[in-house]
Amino acid sequence: MNIKLILSGSRGNGTTFVYTAGGASCRLDEFNMMSLRFIVETTAAPTTAPARPFSFAALAPAVFVLLWSTGFIASKYGLPYAEPFTYLSIRFVFAGVLLLGIALATRASWPKTRREFFHIGMTGVLLHGVYLSGVFYAIHLGLPAGITSLIVNIQPVLTAIFAQILLKERVIARQWLGLALGLAGVALVIGEKLFLSSAAQSFPAIALVPAFIGLFGTAFGTIYQKRYSANMNIATGTIIQYIGGGIITGLGMFLFETRVVNWNPQLIFAMSWQVLVLSIGAIWLLMY
């Protein structure tokens, strides 16, 4: 604290006494006594700004990307023992039941109108039905998990481009450049695998079709959710989304597959990882 004592006569002539004890000026107290004027200047020492508390929200995007990337590996280990639509249908059922328990335990709110139910379900059709079906079917047809991941990871830039058209959001030149570089990278990798690799390292070109369908599914699904169901409850909303996605995979399962599942430790581990870590953990991070 600084203390400055000033004594001055009535005609302005006086003597100044100063006592300093550190700090910066913050308050003046003044009083008069006879012909003398006393001014006491007191200040508090500067304080250090408190450290900002740790915020998990800052890490959520990075953790989500890390967890979500493991899904392509888990798919590779699970799909030899169950066809893609069957695998996803089982995954949605398990994840939906677990989320229902969480929703009931936390008394989570449900959509209040049929319109809200529809929009959330439609988001699930795109994000879980079209996207995941495309990814799993591409891997099922022989597309390497790494290339599948590379294709669908163009989604953020592609979403930004579509958002400009559908939501009238501004897209900067850097985003256009990112899309161009992403597509160029995918083209180089796919071209090398299709035309320059040996037959053992190659894959059928038809496997690219479901991968790109999945890419467009997640891009449009992200935009649709942002426009119509951005404020949904995480637990109940995700349940409804899985119902929407399950309609797509259920139809595919009954129309195109044998529905035979070869349960074994490898499939159980892959399914458990995708239900607990991806269908629940990563999806919640995505909504965080």
C-alpha positions as CSV (number, residue, x, y, z in Angstrom):
1,M,0.0,0.0,0.0
2,N,1.2,3.6,-0.8
3,I,0.6,6.3,1.8
4,K,1.3,9.9,0.7
5,L,1.0,12.6,3.3
6,I,0.9,16.2,2.1
7,L,0.9,19.2,4.5
8,S,0.3,22.6,2.9
9,G,-0.5,26.0,4.3
10,S,-3.5,28.1,3.5
11,R,-1.6,30.1,0.9
12,G,-0.3,27.1,-0.9
13,N,3.2,27.1,0.8
14,G,4.0,23.9,2.6
15,T,6.1,20.8,3.0
16,T,5.5,17.5,1.5
17,F,6.2,14.2,3.3
18,V,5.9,11.0,1.3
19,Y,5.8,7.5,2.7
20,T,5.8,4.7,0.1
21,A,5.1,1.0,0.7
22,G,4.5,-0.4,-2.8
23,G,1.4,-0.6,-5.0
24,A,-0.6,1.5,-7.4
25,S,-3.0,4.4,-6.6
26,C,-6.6,3.4,-6.1
27,R,-8.3,5.7,-3.5
28,L,-8.2,9.3,-2.1
29,D,-9.4,10.3,1.3
30,E,-9.3,14.0,2.1
31,F,-10.1,16.1,5.1
32,N,-9.4,19.7,6.3
33,M,-8.3,20.8,9.7
34,M,-7.8,24.5,10.5
35,S,-5.4,26.0,7.9
36,L,-3.8,22.7,7.0
37,R,-4.9,20.3,4.3
38,F,-4.2,16.6,4.7
39,I,-4.4,14.3,1.7
40,V,-4.0,10.6,2.4
41,E,-3.5,8.6,-0.8
42,T,-3.9,4.8,-0.3
43,T,-3.4,2.1,-2.8
44,A,-3.8,-1.6,-2.9
45,A,-1.0,-3.8,-4.2
46,P,-1.7,-5.1,-7.7
47,T,-3.2,-8.6,-7.7
48,T,-2.5,-11.4,-10.1
49,A,-5.5,-12.4,-12.3
50,P,-6.8,-15.8,-11.2
51,A,-5.9,-18.7,-13.4
52,R,-8.7,-19.8,-15.8
53,P,-10.3,-23.1,-14.7
54,F,-9.8,-26.1,-16.9
55,S,-12.5,-26.5,-19.5
56,F,-13.1,-29.9,-21.1
57,A,-15.1,-28.2,-23.9
58,A,-11.8,-27.1,-25.4
59,L,-10.5,-30.7,-25.7
60,A,-13.8,-32.2,-26.8
61,P,-13.3,-31.8,-30.5
62,A,-9.8,-33.4,-30.4
63,V,-11.0,-36.3,-28.2
64,F,-14.0,-36.8,-30.6
65,V,-11.7,-37.1,-33.6
66,L,-9.4,-39.5,-31.9
67,L,-12.2,-41.8,-30.7
68,W,-14.2,-41.6,-34.0
69,S,-11.1,-42.6,-36.0
70,T,-11.0,-45.9,-34.2
71,G,-14.4,-46.8,-35.6
72,F,-12.9,-47.6,-39.0
73,I,-10.5,-50.1,-37.4
74,A,-13.2,-51.7,-35.3
75,S,-15.4,-52.0,-38.4
76,K,-12.7,-53.9,-40.1
77,Y,-12.5,-56.4,-37.2
78,G,-16.2,-56.8,-36.8
79,L,-17.5,-57.1,-40.4
80,P,-16.0,-60.5,-41.2
81,Y,-18.5,-62.0,-38.8
82,A,-21.7,-60.0,-39.6
83,E,-23.0,-58.3,-42.8
84,P,-22.9,-54.5,-42.7
85,F,-26.6,-53.7,-42.3
86,T,-27.1,-56.5,-39.8
87,Y,-24.1,-55.3,-37.8
88,L,-25.3,-51.7,-37.7
89,S,-28.9,-52.7,-36.8
90,I,-27.6,-54.7,-33.8
91,R,-25.3,-51.8,-32.8
92,F,-28.2,-49.3,-32.9
93,V,-30.4,-51.6,-30.7
94,F,-27.7,-52.0,-28.0
95,A,-26.8,-48.3,-28.0
96,G,-30.5,-47.3,-28.0
97,V,-31.3,-49.5,-25.0
98,L,-28.3,-48.1,-23.0
99,L,-29.3,-44.5,-23.8
100,L,-32.9,-45.2,-22.9
101,G,-31.7,-46.2,-19.4
102,I,-29.6,-43.1,-19.2
103,A,-32.5,-40.9,-20.3
104,L,-34.9,-42.4,-17.8
105,A,-32.4,-42.2,-14.9
106,T,-31.6,-38.5,-15.7
107,R,-35.3,-37.7,-16.5
108,A,-34.2,-36.2,-19.8
109,S,-36.7,-34.2,-21.8
110,W,-38.3,-35.6,-25.0
111,P,-39.4,-33.6,-28.0
112,K,-42.7,-32.0,-27.5
113,T,-44.1,-32.1,-31.0
114,R,-44.3,-34.6,-33.9
115,R,-42.4,-32.1,-36.0
116,E,-39.4,-32.2,-33.6
117,F,-39.5,-36.0,-33.6
118,F,-39.5,-36.0,-37.4
119,H,-36.6,-33.6,-37.8
120,I,-34.5,-35.5,-35.2
121,G,-35.3,-38.8,-36.8
122,M,-34.5,-37.4,-40.3
123,T,-31.1,-36.3,-38.9
124,G,-30.6,-39.9,-37.8
125,V,-31.5,-41.2,-41.2
126,L,-28.7,-39.1,-42.7
127,L,-26.0,-39.2,-40.0
128,H,-26.4,-42.8,-38.9
129,G,-28.4,-44.6,-41.6
130,V,-26.8,-43.2,-44.8
131,Y,-23.4,-42.3,-43.5
132,L,-22.6,-45.4,-41.4
133,S,-24.2,-47.7,-44.0
134,G,-22.1,-46.2,-46.7
135,V,-18.9,-46.6,-44.7
136,F,-19.6,-50.2,-43.5
137,Y,-20.7,-51.3,-47.0
138,A,-17.6,-49.8,-48.6
139,I,-15.4,-51.7,-46.2
140,H,-17.5,-54.8,-46.7
141,L,-16.9,-54.6,-50.5
142,G,-13.1,-54.4,-49.9
143,L,-12.3,-50.7,-49.6
144,P,-9.5,-50.3,-47.1
145,A,-10.5,-48.7,-43.8
146,G,-7.8,-46.0,-44.2
147,I,-9.1,-44.9,-47.6
148,T,-12.7,-45.0,-46.4
149,S,-11.6,-42.7,-43.5
150,L,-9.8,-40.4,-45.9
151,I,-12.8,-40.0,-48.1
152,V,-15.4,-39.3,-45.4
153,N,-13.0,-36.9,-43.6
154,I,-13.5,-34.4,-46.3
155,Q,-16.9,-33.9,-44.7
156,P,-16.1,-30.7,-42.7
157,V,-15.0,-28.7,-45.8
158,L,-17.8,-30.2,-47.9
159,T,-20.3,-29.2,-45.2
160,A,-19.0,-25.7,-45.2
161,I,-19.6,-25.5,-49.0
162,F,-23.1,-26.8,-48.7
163,A,-23.8,-24.5,-45.8
164,Q,-23.1,-21.6,-48.1
165,I,-25.8,-22.8,-50.5
166,L,-28.4,-24.0,-48.1
167,L,-27.9,-21.9,-45.0
168,K,-26.5,-18.8,-46.7
169,E,-23.4,-19.0,-44.6
170,R,-20.3,-17.3,-46.0
171,V,-17.5,-19.5,-47.2
172,I,-14.0,-18.1,-47.3
173,A,-11.3,-18.8,-49.9
174,R,-9.4,-20.9,-47.4
175,Q,-12.3,-23.3,-47.2
176,W,-12.5,-23.7,-50.9
177,L,-8.8,-24.3,-51.0
178,G,-9.2,-27.0,-48.2
179,L,-11.8,-28.8,-50.2
180,A,-9.7,-28.7,-53.4
181,L,-6.6,-30.0,-51.5
182,G,-8.7,-32.7,-49.8
183,L,-10.2,-33.9,-53.0
184,A,-6.8,-33.9,-54.7
185,G,-5.3,-36.0,-51.8
186,V,-8.1,-38.5,-52.1
187,A,-7.8,-38.7,-55.9
188,L,-4.0,-39.3,-55.6
189,V,-4.4,-42.1,-53.0
190,I,-7.3,-43.8,-54.9
191,G,-5.6,-43.5,-58.2
192,E,-2.4,-45.1,-56.9
193,K,-4.4,-48.0,-55.4
194,L,-6.6,-48.5,-58.5
195,F,-4.0,-48.2,-61.2
196,L,-0.5,-48.5,-59.8
197,S,-0.8,-51.1,-57.1
198,S,-0.7,-54.9,-57.6
199,A,-4.0,-56.8,-57.7
200,A,-3.5,-57.9,-54.1
201,Q,-3.3,-54.3,-52.9
202,S,-6.1,-53.0,-55.1
203,F,-9.8,-52.9,-54.4
204,P,-13.0,-53.0,-56.6
205,A,-13.9,-49.5,-57.9
206,I,-17.5,-50.1,-57.0
207,A,-16.5,-50.0,-53.3
208,L,-16.0,-46.2,-53.7
209,V,-19.7,-45.6,-54.4
210,P,-21.0,-46.3,-50.9
211,A,-18.1,-44.4,-49.4
212,F,-19.0,-41.3,-51.3
213,I,-22.7,-41.8,-50.5
214,G,-21.7,-41.9,-46.8
215,L,-19.7,-38.7,-47.3
216,F,-22.7,-36.8,-48.7
217,G,-24.9,-38.4,-46.0
218,T,-22.9,-37.0,-43.1
219,A,-22.4,-33.6,-44.8
220,F,-26.2,-33.1,-45.4
221,G,-27.0,-34.6,-42.0
222,T,-24.8,-32.1,-40.3
223,I,-26.5,-29.2,-42.0
224,Y,-29.9,-30.6,-41.5
225,Q,-29.3,-31.0,-37.7
226,K,-27.9,-27.5,-37.5
227,R,-31.0,-26.1,-39.1
228,Y,-33.8,-28.2,-37.5
229,S,-32.6,-30.0,-34.4
230,A,-29.6,-28.2,-33.0
231,N,-31.2,-27.9,-29.5
232,M,-32.3,-31.5,-29.0
233,N,-31.6,-33.3,-25.7
234,I,-28.5,-35.4,-26.2
235,A,-29.8,-38.6,-24.7
236,T,-33.4,-38.7,-26.0
237,G,-32.4,-37.0,-29.3
238,T,-29.7,-39.6,-30.0
239,I,-32.2,-42.4,-29.3
240,I,-34.5,-41.0,-31.9
241,Q,-31.6,-40.6,-34.3
242,Y,-30.7,-44.3,-33.9
243,I,-34.3,-45.2,-34.6
244,G,-34.1,-43.2,-37.8
245,G,-30.8,-44.8,-38.7
246,G,-32.2,-48.2,-37.8
247,I,-35.0,-47.9,-40.3
248,I,-32.4,-47.7,-43.1
249,T,-30.2,-50.5,-41.8
250,G,-33.2,-52.7,-40.9
251,L,-34.6,-52.4,-44.5
252,G,-31.1,-53.2,-45.9
253,M,-30.8,-56.2,-43.5
254,F,-34.1,-57.8,-44.5
255,L,-33.9,-57.0,-48.2
256,F,-30.2,-57.7,-49.1
257,E,-28.6,-59.8,-46.3
258,T,-28.8,-63.3,-44.7
259,R,-28.9,-61.8,-41.2
260,V,-26.4,-64.5,-40.0
261,V,-24.1,-63.4,-37.2
262,N,-21.0,-65.4,-36.1
263,W,-20.6,-64.4,-32.5
264,N,-17.0,-64.7,-31.2
265,P,-14.7,-62.7,-28.9
266,Q,-13.4,-60.5,-31.8
267,L,-16.9,-59.5,-32.9
268,I,-18.0,-58.9,-29.3
269,F,-15.1,-56.7,-28.6
270,A,-15.6,-54.7,-31.9
271,M,-19.3,-54.3,-31.2
272,S,-18.8,-53.3,-27.6
273,W,-16.2,-50.7,-28.6
274,Q,-18.5,-49.2,-31.2
275,V,-21.5,-49.2,-28.9
276,L,-19.9,-47.8,-25.8
277,V,-17.1,-45.6,-27.1
278,L,-18.6,-44.5,-30.5
279,S,-22.4,-44.7,-30.4
280,I,-22.5,-43.2,-26.9
281,G,-19.2,-41.6,-26.0
282,A,-18.2,-40.0,-29.2
283,I,-21.7,-39.0,-30.2
284,W,-22.1,-37.1,-26.9
285,L,-18.7,-35.4,-27.6
286,L,-20.0,-34.4,-31.0
287,M,-23.0,-32.7,-29.3
288,Y,-20.9,-31.2,-26.4
